[in-house]
Amino acid sequence: NYLLNNNIFKINKKFLSYKLRNNPILGSYEIKKIYPDTIRILLVKSNPVAKFNQNKKTLYLGDNGKIFKQTQINDQIPEIVGEINLEYINRIIKIINNSSFKLNKIKVIKIYPSNRFDSIFNNGDIIKFPHNVDQKFIEDAFIFYKNNAINSKIIDLRLKNKIITRNEWS
């Protein structure tokens, strides 16, 4: 509101940028002064890529890496369960997004204190990942998952150079 009816030359662009940059729901913004008397601010909302519960409230992780609240419920994104380490979660989400896996096919990403995680898919399949995953590891896991001739429900990749498969949950 402080922008309304103010002189365009007296508007503090740094302050306005600071306020917009620290708004967790914004993915990006653009500020343009249109002389003689107009400011145009283009706001792009961040898209939720994952959700998690904290203090009995559902919070969303945006594609900008920030956490925000949202009134609209989104069931098309994975739920993060376990240790909430924002830096680690953002790294895992980025690796999955850049892989052949689709986030909307993952129901739950369960993170353990040892910084390893499980992906539980919408169809009930589970892939157990070790703590040191990178882009190549995720791609190799996807290739094995898609070409899984024995149709295992659980694929355990936690042991180096070994793949353990099971058809039942334990």
C-alpha positions in Angstrom: 0.0 0.0 0.0 2.9 2.4 0.5 3.2 2.6 -3.3 -0.2 4.1 -3.8 -0.2 7.9 -4.5 3.5 8.2 -4.0 6.0 9.9 -6.2 7.6 7.4 -8.6 11.0 8.9 -7.9 10.7 8.5 -4.1 10.0 4.8 -4.2 12.8 2.8 -2.7 13.4 0.0 -5.3 15.8 -1.8 -3.0 13.3 -2.0 -0.2 10.6 -3.2 -2.6 12.9 -5.8 -4.0 13.8 -7.0 -0.5 10.2 -7.4 0.4 9.3 -9.3 -2.8 12.5 -11.5 -2.6 11.6 -12.6 0.9 8.0 -13.5 0.1 8.1 -17.3 0.1 5.2 -17.8 -2.3 6.8 -15.7 -5.1 8.8 -17.6 -7.6 10.0 -14.5 -9.4 9.1 -10.8 -9.9 10.0 -7.9 -12.2 9.7 -4.2 -11.3 9.5 -1.6 -14.1 9.2 2.1 -13.7 7.1 3.4 -16.5 7.5 7.2 -16.6 6.0 9.6 -15.8 3.8 8.1 -13.1 3.5 4.3 -13.2 5.2 1.3 -11.7 4.5 -2.1 -13.1 5.2 -5.1 -10.9 5.0 -8.6 -12.5 4.6 -11.3 -9.9 5.0 -15.0 -10.7 3.7 -17.4 -8.0 5.9 -20.3 -7.0 4.5 -23.8 -7.8 4.3 -26.3 -5.0 6.6 -29.4 -5.6 6.2 -31.2 -2.3 4.2 -30.9 1.0 4.8 -31.8 4.6 3.2 -31.5 8.0 4.6 -29.4 10.7 2.8 -28.6 13.9 -0.4 -30.1 12.5 -0.3 -27.7 9.5 0.3 -28.7 5.9 3.1 -26.6 4.5 4.3 -26.6 0.9 7.8 -26.5 -0.7 7.8 -24.3 -3.7 9.9 -24.6 -6.9 11.8 -21.6 -5.6 13.0 -23.7 -2.6 11.0 -21.8 0.0 8.2 -23.0 2.3 4.8 -21.4 2.3 1.2 -22.0 3.4 -1.6 -22.5 0.9 -5.3 -22.7 1.3 -5.8 -24.9 -1.7 -5.0 -28.6 -1.1 -2.7 -30.2 -3.6 -2.7 -34.1 -3.8 -0.7 -34.3 -7.0 2.7 -33.7 -5.3 4.7 -36.0 -2.9 4.5 -35.7 0.8 7.8 -35.4 2.7 7.9 -37.5 5.8 10.7 -37.7 8.4 13.6 -35.4 8.9 12.8 -31.9 7.5 16.2 -30.5 6.3 15.3 -27.9 3.8 18.6 -27.9 2.0 18.6 -31.7 1.7 15.0 -31.8 0.5 15.6 -29.1 -2.1 18.6 -31.1 -3.4 16.6 -34.4 -3.6 13.6 -32.7 -5.3 16.0 -31.0 -7.8 17.7 -34.3 -8.6 14.3 -36.1 -9.1 12.9 -33.2 -11.2 15.9 -33.4 -13.5 15.6 -37.2 -13.8 13.2 -39.4 -15.8 11.1 -39.9 -12.6 8.0 -37.7 -12.4 7.2 -36.1 -9.0 3.4 -36.6 -9.6 4.0 -40.4 -9.6 5.6 -40.3 -6.2 3.2 -40.4 -3.2 5.7 -40.1 -0.3 9.4 -39.3 0.0 10.5 -40.6 3.4 13.7 -39.1 4.7 15.7 -40.8 7.4 18.1 -39.2 9.9 21.1 -40.8 8.1 20.1 -38.6 5.0 18.9 -41.5 3.0 15.4 -41.7 1.6 12.7 -43.9 0.2 10.4 -43.1 -2.7 6.9 -44.6 -2.3 5.0 -44.4 -5.6 1.3 -44.0 -6.2 1.1 -47.7 -7.2 2.7 -48.8 -3.9 6.1 -49.6 -5.3 9.1 -48.5 -3.1 12.7 -47.6 -4.0 15.1 -47.4 -1.1 18.0 -45.0 -1.9 21.3 -44.7 -0.1 22.5 -41.5 1.5 24.8 -40.5 -1.4 22.7 -40.2 -4.4 23.4 -38.0 -7.5 21.8 -37.5 -10.8 23.4 -40.5 -12.5 22.4 -42.8 -9.6 18.7 -41.6 -9.9 18.8 -42.2 -13.6 20.2 -45.7 -13.2 17.5 -46.4 -10.6 14.8 -45.2 -13.0 16.1 -47.5 -15.8 16.1 -50.5 -13.5 12.7 -49.6 -12.1 11.1 -49.3 -15.6 12.8 -52.4 -16.9 12.1 -54.5 -13.8 11.3 -57.8 -15.4 10.6 -59.5 -12.1 8.0 -56.9 -11.1 9.3 -56.3 -7.6 7.3 -54.1 -5.3 10.4 -53.1 -3.3 13.8 -52.2 -4.8 16.5 -51.7 -2.3 19.6 -49.8 -3.6 21.2 -49.0 -0.2 24.1 -51.5 -0.5 26.9 -50.4 -2.9 26.9 -52.4 -6.2 23.9 -54.5 -5.1 20.2 -54.5 -5.8 17.8 -56.3 -3.5 14.3 -56.9 -4.7 11.2 -58.1 -2.8 7.6 -58.5 -3.6 6.2 -58.2 -0.1 6.4 -55.4 2.5 8.2 -56.1 5.8 
